[in-house]
Amino acid sequence: MLATIAARLTDQLYSHSPLDPSKKAIYEYGIQLSLSTLASMCSIVLLGLLLKKPASAFIFLGVFFFLRLFSGGYHATTYARCFLLTNSVYLAVVGASCWMVHFRLYHLLPVIVAASCAVVIVLSPIRNKHHPLSENTYRKNRKIAVVLVSVESLLFLILFYWQIFQPYVTVSSMSLTAVAVMMLSTLKNERGVKR
């Protein structure tokens, strides 16, 4: 269904613009990816509203989506699986955040953030063998990922110091942890395939 919509939108684009016919598949792929991402973002906002935690949805999107864009990590094999995985990760982040608040485990947050930050800094960007990028792009993505995780960690320290725990610190911490876990799972999967 997504492929059909992307093909129709690409055809519309080509009917209104003088574009290179040899790049049609690239445009279709870009439109599919954009529609899939938009669907995931909208469903997360909807879940946040249904859970009466809209701030958690926007914090998750701000930390998880943007950091993953440059740091890489696990990728699902289909758009449907990606949609389900992303929504499941969001629900896990909200659940873990509520659990941290309920049991008042705030003292663990700096350790969790430091460990997650270290994983992102050391491993960024995870290379995707199905979508290789130029070395310049990898270097640029690494710099951006390091800056993003540094800024997020600095914001965490400020919010933690001022004791603004829920949802700002816990959701952002768990979102950062989700990025790190997805990066580590990619490495684990690659090692399992090589054996």
N, C-alpha and C positions, 0 to 999 in steps of 0.2 A: 504494500500500500504506500509506504513512504517513498519507494523507488518510483512508483507511478506518479505521485504528486510532484516529486522532484523533476521527473522527465517532462511533465506538462509545464511546470514553471520554467524549465530551461528552454523548452520550445517557445514559450511566450517571450522570454528574454531574447532569443535569437530572432524572433519575428519583428522585434522592435529595435534591435541594435545590430550593427555590422560587426559581428564577432568572428574570430577564427574558427572554422568548422572542426579543425583538428583538436580543439580544446573543449569540445562539448562534454565529454565524459568528466573532465575536471570540474566544470560548472555543475553538472548533475551531482557529483560527489559532494561538492561544497554546499549545495542546497540541501542534500540529505542530512549532512552533518549539522547544518544550522537548524533545520527543522527538528531533528532529534534533540539537540541541546535545548532549544526553546521549549519543547514538550516537557523535558525533564525539569527545567527551571519553573515552568508554570505549575507542574504537579507538586513540586516541593513547596511552592508558595501556598498552593491550595491545601496541602497537608498541614502546613504551619497554621493556616487559618482554622482548619478543622480541629487541630489540637489546642487551639487558643494560644498559640505561641508564634505569632507572625514574626517577631524579632529573631527567633531562632532560625527561621527559614532564610531570612536575608543575611544573617551572620554566616550561616552555613554556605550559602551561595558565594558570599564575598571571600571567605577563606578557602573553601574546598575547590570551587570551580576555577577561580583565578590561579590559585597555586598549582593545581593539577595541570592546568593549561601549559605551564612552563616546566614543571618538575617531572611530568609523566607518571607512569605507574601502570597498574593493571588495566587492560582494556578488554571488555566483553567482545564476544565474537559476532554478535548481531546488535542492531539498534534496540530491539525489544529487550534483550538481556541487559544492555547498558541502562535502559530506562528503569528496569526493575532493580538492578544493582544500585544505581544512584539513589533511588527512593529508599531502598533498604538501608543504605549507608546513612542517609539523613535520619531515618527512624532510629537507627542504632545510636547515632550521635545524640539525639534528643533523649533517648532512654538512658544512656550513660551519663548525660548531664543532669538529668533528674535524680538519678541514683547518687551521683556525687553530692548534690545539694541535700538530698534527703538524709544521707549519712554524715553530712558535714565533713567531707574528706578534702576540704580545700587545701590542706597542707600538702597533698599529693600533686596538686596542679603544677607547681614550678618544676617538679621532677619530670612529669609527663611532657610538659612543654619543652624542657631542655632536651630530653631524649628524642622527641619528635623533630625538633629543630635540627639536631645533629644528623638525624637520618636524612632529612631533606637537603641539608648543606652538603653532606658527603656524597649522596647518590644522585643528585640532580645533574642533568636530566636523565631519566631512564630512557634508553634507546628502544624504539619500537621497530622491530625488524620488518614489519609490514608497511611502515610508513617512514622510510629513512629520510633524514634531513641533512643538509650540508653541514660541514664542520662549523662554519660561521654561525649558522642558526643554532646549533647545539651550544656553542659558547655564549651566544646572546641569551638563550633560554636559561642557561646556568646562572648568568649574572642576574637576570630578572628574578629567578626563583630564590636566589640568595637574598636579594634586596627585599622581596616580598616577605619571606619568612623572618627576616631580621626586623622589619617594620611591625609585623604581626606580633612577634615576641616582645618588642618594645611596648606596644599597646597593651599586651597582656600584663607586663610588669606594672604599668601605670594603673590599669584597672585593678590588678591584684593588690597593689599598695593602697589604693583608695577603698578597697574592700567592696567593690561592685561585683558581686559574684554571679548573680543569676539574672539574665541568661548570658550576659556578655562574656565573662571569663570562661565559664564552663563550656558553653557551646563552641566558642572559638578554640579552646584547648582541645576538645574532643574532635572538632573538624580538622585541626592540624594533625592530630593523632591518626585520623582516618586516612589522610594523605600519606603519612609515613607508613602505615600498615599496607596500603595498596602498593607503595613502592617496594616494600620488602617482599610482599607476596609475588610480585613480578620476578624478582631475583630468585625466589625459591622455585617458582615454576620453571624458569629458564634452566636452573641447575638440575631439576628433575628430568627435563627433556634431554639434556646432554648426557645423562647417565645411561 
